[in-house]
Structure formats: C-alpha cells, structure tokens
Amino acid sequence: MRIVVTGDLKSSRKMEDRLNCQENLKNALVEINETFYDNIIADFKIVGGDGFQGMIKRMDILMDIYFILFEKIDHPFYLGMGIGDISTNLSYDVQEIDGPSFHYSSESLELAKKKKKWIIIKGNLENYHLIECILNFVFETMWSWTPRRKEILIFYRKNKETHHIIEKTSIKFETGIRNIYKILEVSNYNLIKYAEEILKEEFDRQMNCI
C-alpha cells in the first residue's frame, strides 16, 4: 500500500509570521521522519514553499502524524491523501517518485482546499468516504480547542493517558484534577480516542486483506 500524504498551510501568504511558521513546519517534519522511520517509505519534506509531502506504509499512524503537525505548526493546514501505485522506482526523496498515488494525493489536496475540508482521500481504500468523514470530524474538533486546552491535551496524550498522568498533568498546569477531567470532557477527547480505535480496526482489517 503506497500512501502519499500532501499538505498545505491554509492562507499561508496572509500569515504575519510566515518565516516562523515555516521553521515550525520543518521541525515538525523532522520529528515525523524520526518518530515513524520504520513506517515511512519516503521522508516528509517541504514542497512548494508552504506545502509538505511524504509517503507512508500504514494508515494507522496518520493520527499520530497529525498530532505532531497540529502541535508544532500551530497553524491550520489542509491534507490530501492518495492511496495507490507508483510508476517510478522508490526513493527516500519523495520528489523523485511519481505515479497514481501522487496524482490522487494532489487532486485530494486541491479538493480539500476547494471544499474547505481538513482532509480528502482518493485511491484504493475501502470505505474511504466514511474514513474521510470521521477524520474531518476529529480534526474539526481539535481545531476548536483553546490554546490552553490544546497544550494540556497534547501533554496528556504524549504521556500515555493514564490516571497517573491526570495527576501529573494537573500539577504541571497548576490546576485541579477535576478540571483536567472537565477539559477532557468538554474537548470531546474521549470521542476522538473512540474514533481512533474504530479507524485502527478498519485499517488493520484492510491491511490483513492485502
């Protein structure tokens, strides 16, 4: 399964601090490439100034990749995903590869911009409309978080989401344990985790059918 992920920063030319945002994007891509080394076919890199692209082996790492981008860039971005074949040799340099999966990804990105959706998926993936719908709901929920809630929830997620981490989070952010639980509730974090579980089951099912 060749999965091409292409992204583009939303209204990047209108950003007041564009250089800083691009630097944040670079740092995010470095972290993604290092963290998911075993499941990346071609490294994520900046393309076209304010865009980025990479190729991954598995769909089930998408949410973790998204969370890194969401945290590091701190600016809205569109995603286009293409699932299919390639017509060139593989390379660690994503710009040296081409084929249907890349065309699907580019078309998806343009459609995401046009329809103002967070992500569009095209290609050889069963139930992709349903998967796309769930992902858009999850991303819309995430982008509704206030900066403080975002910081708290990302810290909680990075630290394995246990009861012990609830206490650790409350100490770090100087607030009560009950308030951390309240933030998890009003931010719909448990629904996001439920969506991730359902998506992982679907991705595992499809991978096992290949």
N, C-alpha and C positions, 0 to 999 in steps of 0.2 A: 504494500500500500504506500503510494507516494503522496504525501500530504504537504501541499505548499501553502504557507501562511504569508499573506501580504498585508501590510498595514500602512496607514497614512494618518498623520496628525490632522485633526479637524481644524479648519480655518487657520492653518499654520502661518500664513502670510500676514495675518492680522495680530499675531501674538506680539506683546510688548517685549517679552524677554525670550525671543526665539533662539538665540545662541545658547542660553542656559538650558532650554528645553531640549535642544539637540544633544547637548552634552549629557543630559539625564537619559536620553534615549540610548546613546552609546553605552552608558554604564549598565542600563537595563539589558541590552543585547549581550554584553559581556557576561553578565550573571546568568542569563538564559543559556548561553552556549556552554558555560562551565557546569551549571547545575544539571543540565539534561544531555550531557555529552554522549551518553550511550544510546539515546533515542533521537539524536539529530543526524540527519543524512547530510545536509548542507548547512553550514553555520548561518545564523541570523546576522544580517549586516544592513547598514543603511543604504538605501537605493533612492535615487532621485531627490536627494536633499532632505526631505521631511518624511520619507517613507522607509519601510524596512521589509525584509523578506527572509524566509528561511524554509527549510524542508525538514519535516519530522516523520518518524516511523509510526507513531501511535497517536490516536486521537485523545487518549485518556490523560495526556499531560497538558492538554490545552488550557484547562482552568488554572493550573499552577503557573503556566507561562503568562496567562492573562493577569494574574495577581501581581506578578513581578512588574509587568508593564504598567499596570494600574497604580502601583506604589511608586515606582521610580520616575515615570514620566510626569505624573500629576497633571495631565492634560488629555482631554478626550481624543480618541482615535478610532478610526474605522478598521475593520478586518474583512478580508476576503479569503476564503479557503477554497482550494481546488484539490480534488482527490481523483487521481487517475494515473496514467502512464507518463513516461518521458520519452523523448526521441533523440536524446544525446547520451553521452557517457556521464556517469556520476562524477561529481567533483565536490570538494569541500566548499568551493566558491559557488554560491548559489547563482551568480550571474553568468556562469559558464554552462548552465543547464537550461534545457528548453523542452517543451512538449505540451501535451494536452492539459496536464495538471497545472502548469504555469498559466496557460490560457484561461482555464476555469477560474483560477485564483484572481487574475487581473480583472476578468469580467465580473466576478463576485464583488471585488472591491469597488468598482465603478457603480455597480448596482446598489451597494450599501450606501454610498455617498448620495446617490440619486434618491433613494427611498428613505434616507436618514435613519438607517438601522445600524446597530453596532456591528453586526456580522451577517454575511451572506455566505452560503455554502453551495458549491456546484461540483458535480462529478459522480464517481462511482461509490456512493454511500447510501445504504438503505435508510429509509425514514429520515432523510436529511431535512425535510421541511419541519418535522417535529423537533429534531435536534436543534435546528436553527432557531425555532420559536422559543425553546427552553433557554438557550444561551442568550438570546436577546432580552428575555425577561430577567435573567440573572444579572446581566451587565447593566440593564436599566436600574435595577435595584441598587447595585453597587455605586453607581454614579449619583445616586440620590443621598448618599451618606455625607454628613458634615465632615469637615477635616478632622475633628477630634474623634468622631466615631470611626472614621476610616483608620486612623492611627491605632486606636485601641483594637479594632477587629483584626487588622493585619498582624499586630503583635500576638494576639490570641491565636490566630491561625498558624503563625510561624512556630509557635511553642506547643503544638500538638493538641490543643483544645481540650485539655483535661480539667477536672475540678481543681486540681492543684494550681493550674495555670490561671484560673479565675482569681484566686487569691493573689498570685504573683502579679497579675495584670492590675488589680485594684491598688496594690502597693506602688507599682511603677507610675500609675497615672493619678495617684493620690485621690482616690475615690473609693466609695464603699463597694463591697462585694455585690450587694443588692443592685447597685447602679450598673455594674458590669452585666449582670443578668438582664437588666432592663434594656440596656443598649443592644444586647444580642437579640432580644425580643422585637424591639421597635425597628431594628435594622433588617429584620427578616433573615437573620443569618442561618437559622435552623432550616428554613426553606431552601436557602442556597445549598446547604450541605445535602439536603434531601435530593435536590436537583442533580447535584454532582454524583450521588450514589446511583441514581437512575441512569444517568448518562454513562457512567462507568460500566454498569451492567450491559447496556446496549453496545458499547464499544467492544467489550470483551466478547460478547456474543458474535459480533460481526468479524472480529479478528479470528475467532475459532472456526468460522465458516470458510475462511480463505484457504 
